[in-house]
Amino acid sequence: MRVDGTPYRTIWASHDAGRVSIIDQTRLPHEFVVAELATPAEAAKAIKHMQVRGAPLIGVTAAYGLALALRADPSDASLEAASAALTATRPTAVNLAWALGQMRRRVAPLPFADRAEAAFAYAGELADEDVALCAAIGDHGLPLIRKIAEAKSGAPVNILTHCNAGWLAMVDWGTATSSMYKAHDAGIPLHVFVDETRPRNQGASLTAWELGQHGIAHHVIVDNAGGHLMQHGEIDLVIVGTDRTTATGDVCNKIGTYLKALAAKDNDIPFFVAAPSPSIDFAINDGVKDIPIEERDEEEVAIMRGVTADGRIEQVRLTPTGSPCANPAFDVTPARLITGLITERGIIAATREAIAAAFPERVLHTQPNRK
């Protein structure tokens, strides 16, 4: 996608220079800053402190972090230590462990002298694969938007999205936003309602920024406004992303997604999840019971960052000093509330049977946890 007309991905690498470049998302939307990662520790910090975020981008960043580790020390001990450190950064998104597992399987059989180059090359392949997956998701989601547009005789299609499942959360295109970008580029009128997505405000800070860069009409709304808009017929379609999808179709995503799904169900509004296959965890059946929910720092709730009237970027405290804050980062939307999963292989039902039929090769290599 483009930033001020210049094409960017969220992450890119130079093996010869021994560095990986990222868009530092903690500085958006008020500053556009490219940061460089030269060590696996810096890659781990970028993931943990959300300079990069979004399940697919976390996975690719971890893959490059492992490549940086092997460039400095290609030994088995380095491979295992870096894998462990990177795995520990964020426990919820399945792409992290998936990408590191793919990397280890690729480089572990190689001679030490060949590991770093192979690791950088394969991390690049994973990045390219993510771009292709997201583009395919957009192709399959586009007809949903086109059909609604035709029924509305050309009036804008009103879409609600939650958090940021745009290109900033992936390597390019995004998942939930991919079909929106493709619809816009095809000349279909649309308007996006963007939940602010407290805490961290990924919707207000990131989704709104990238939609604006692409010229898509949108409004930022407070998180609790979605149900009201649905009741008054102002939402035609909800599309969100996913950090982990179970073998049975439950979806773990940014906190607040479940409430949007409940409101959509109550108002007969289609609720779709853009779900690339690496986000599907075939070893888990019950999302509520079995997915670990990350509890993040309470200061994410208590403190907000913004720009002052005179252009200074400042942090302010919202809550009384001494009032503790709880900060579960994700919730689980049960499959029964989901209209369908938009995958790179088409739109499928959020059921065990449909998911297994769409990705049989993944099922064959996984032993489900049948609790």
N, C-alpha and C positions, 0 to 999 in steps of 0.2 A: 504494500500500500504506500501512500505518499504522505510526506510531511512537507508542507509549504511547496508542494509540487515535485519534491525529490523522492524517488522510490527508496524505501527502507524495509528491511526485515527487523524483527526485534532482537536478533542475535546473529552474529557472523564472526568468522574466525580467520586468523592468519597463522598457519602452523609454522611457517618460516620465522615469523616474528615472535612466536610463542605467546600469543595473547588472543583473547576472545573479547569482542566488543558487544556491549548491550545498551539498549535504551534504558536509562535509569528511571524506572516508573515512579519512584518515590518523589521525583522532582516535578512530575507532571501534575496539573496542566499548565502551571505558571512558568516552568522552565523546561526546555528541551535539552537534555544533557546525555551525551554518550560516555559511558564508563568502560574502562578496560579491566579485564580479569587476567591475571598472570599466574595465579596459583590455585590449587584446588580449594584452599582455605578461603580465598576471595570468592570463588564460585559458590561455596557453601554459604558464605555470608550474604551473597546476593540473593540466594534462595530464601534463607531464613528471615532476612530483613525486607523481603519483598521488593527489592530492586527489579527482580523478575518475579512474575506470579502468573497464575493460570496453569492448570495441570500439564498441558502439553509443553508449554515453554519451560516449566520446571524440569521436566524430563530431559529436554534437549540441553538445558544448561548443565544439568548433572552429568550428562554424557560428555560434554566439553570439559567439565571439571575433572572427570576421570582422565581424559586425554592430557590435560595439563599436568596431572600427577605423574602420568607415565612418561611425559617428556622430561621431567626432572629425575625420575627414578622408575625404571620399567620393571622392577622386581615384583615377584608375587606378593611380598609383604606390602609394597606400596599400593598395588592393585586392591588388596583386601582392605587396607587401612583407609584409603580414599573412598572406596565403596561404602564402608561403614559410616564414615563421617558425613558423606553426602546423603545417605539414606536417612540419617537421623534429623535432617533439617526440617522436613515437613512430613508428618505421618499420614495425612489423609489422602492426598492425591495418589492414585495407583500408578500414574505415568512415571513417577520418580523411580520406584522400584523396578518397573518394567524396563525402562531405558537402561538403567544400570545393569540389570540382568542380561539384556541384549548385548551390551558392551563387553561384559565379562566373558560371555560365551564366544564373542568374536575374537577377542585379543588374547585370552588365556592360553590357547594352544600355540601361539606364535612365539618365535625366539624373542628374547628381550630386545634385541636390536631393531626389530620390526614393529614393536608394539605401539610406540608413540605415533608414528605415521599412520598406521592402520586405525588407531583410535580416533585421530582427528578426521580421517576420511570417513569412518563409519558414523561419527557424530554428525558430520555434514550430510550423510545419507538420511539419518533420522530426521534432520531438519527439513530436507527436501520432501521426505515422506509426509511430514506433518503438513507442509504446504499443499501437497497433492490431496491429502485427506480432507482438509478444510475446503479446498476448491470443489471437491466432489460433493461434500455436504451441502454447499451452496447451490450446486446444480440440482440436487434432489429437493431442496427446500424451496427453490424458486417457483415451481408450479403451485405450491400452496398459496403463495402471495399473489401469483397471477390469477388464480381461480377466484380469490376474494375480490381482487380488483375488477375482474369482469362482472362479478355479481353486483358491485357497487357502481357500475357504469362509469368507471374512470375516476371516481372520487378516491382520495388517498386512503390507503390501507393503514390502519392504526395498529401498531405493534407495540406490545409492552415487553421489555427485557429487564433482567435483574442482574446486578453486578456487572462485570466485564467479561464477556466471552467473545471479545472482538479480536482483532489482529494483535493487539497488545498482550493478549493472554496466550497467543500461539506463536508461530514463527511468521505467519502471514495469513490474511483473509479472515481468520477467526472461525468459530463454529456457529454460535447463535447469529452473528452478524453477517456471515458469508452470504446467506441467501438475501439479506437486505442489500448488501453491496451489489450483488448481481441483479436484483430487481431494479435498483436505482439506475444501474448502468444500462439496463434494458428499457429504460424510459417509463417504468411503472411508478406512478405517484405513491409515495408512502410517507408516513410520519411515525416517528418512534418516541414512545414515552420511556424515559430512562430513570429507573429507580436510583436515588442517590446512593443507596446501599451502605448504610452505616453498619459497623464502623469501617473506617478507612476510605469510605466514599468512592469505591472503584467506579460506580456508575457516573457520579457527578464529575469525577476527576478524569477518568480514562475513557469510558464509552462516549460521553458527550464530546470529549476532545476529538476522538477519532472520527465520529460521525460528522462533526463540524469540518474536519479536514477533508472529508469526502463530499461535503455539500449536501448531506441528507438532513431534511427537516426533522427537528426533534425538540422535545421539552424535557428538562430535568424535573422530576417530581419527588416529593418526600416518600419514604418507603411505605407509609401507611395510606397513601392516596390511591393505590392501585385498585383496591376493592370498590371504592367509590366510583372510579371511572368505569369499571366493569358494569356496575349497577345501572349506570346512565348511558350505556351503549356506546361508550367512547373507545372501547378496545375490541378489535376484531380477532386478534391472535396474540398468544403469548409464546415467545421462544426464549429459552434459557440454555445455559451450558451445563456441564457436569464435571465434577472432580473425580467421581467414582460411580460407576453404574454396576449393580449386582447382576448375577446370572439370571435373576428373576425379574429384572426391570426396575428395581428401586433405584432412585437417583440421589446421590449426595452432592449438594452444591452449596454455595454461599448461604449463610444464615438468612432466613426470610423467604427462601424459595418455596418452602412448604406452604406458607401462608398464601402466597400468590396462587399456588396450585389449588388450594381449597376455595379461594374466591373464584377462580376460573371455573371450577367444577360447579359451584353454586349458581353461576351465571351462564352456564352452557357455552363457555368460550373455549376453543381448542387450545390445549396446553402441550406444546411440543418441546422436546429436549434434543438439542444438537449434540450427538454422542459419537465421537470418533472411537473406533474399536479399541485403541490402546487404553481408553478410559474404562473399559468393561473389565470387571474383576470376576472371572469365572469361578473363583474359589469361594465366593461369598454369595449366600442366598438372601439373608435377612439384613437389609441395610440398617434398620434401627438398632438391632442387637449387635451386629458384628463389625460395623465400620467404626474405627476409632475417630472420635471427633476432637479435633485440635482445640485446646483452650489457650487462647493467645493472651498476650500481655494486657492487663486491664487499662493501661494508659491509652490504648487504641480507642477505648470508649470515652475516657475522661478528657482526652486532648485532641484538638483539631488543628490543622495547619491551613493557612490561607494567606491571601495577599491583602494588605491594608490599602486604604484609599490613596496613600502616597507611594504605593508600589513596593513596600517592604513585605517580604515573606516572613510570617510570624506564626508561632504556635500559641494557642490559648487553651486554658483549662475550662471545661464546661461544668464539671461537677464540684460539689463542696470538698474541700480538703478533708481527708479522713473517711469519705464515703467510698466503700469498696465497690468495684465493678466486676461483674461476671462477663466473660467474653468468649462464648462458644462460637467458633468460626464458621461452622457448617450445620445444616440440618438435612434430614432425609425425607424426600418426597416419595411416598409409596407408589408402586406401579399402577395401582387402581386409579390414581388421579391423573395419569399421563395419557394423553391422546395418542402419542406415538414418539418413537425415537428416530431422529433424522441422522442416518449414518452414511458413511461413504459408499455403502452398497444399497442405499435406498431407504425409504421410510418403512419402519417395521413396528409391530406392536411391542409394547413393553411387557413381554411375557417370556418365560423360559424357552418355550417352544420356538418362538419367532427369532429370538436372539441366537439360539443354538443353530437354527436352520441358516441364518445369515452368516454365521462365523463358525462353521463346523470344525475347521482346522484348529481353532483356539480351544474348543471344547475337548477335542481328542487329547490335548496336551495338559489338561487341568483336571485335577481330582477335586470336585466341589466339597466344601465344608458343609455337610448337611446337618446342621444343628436343629 
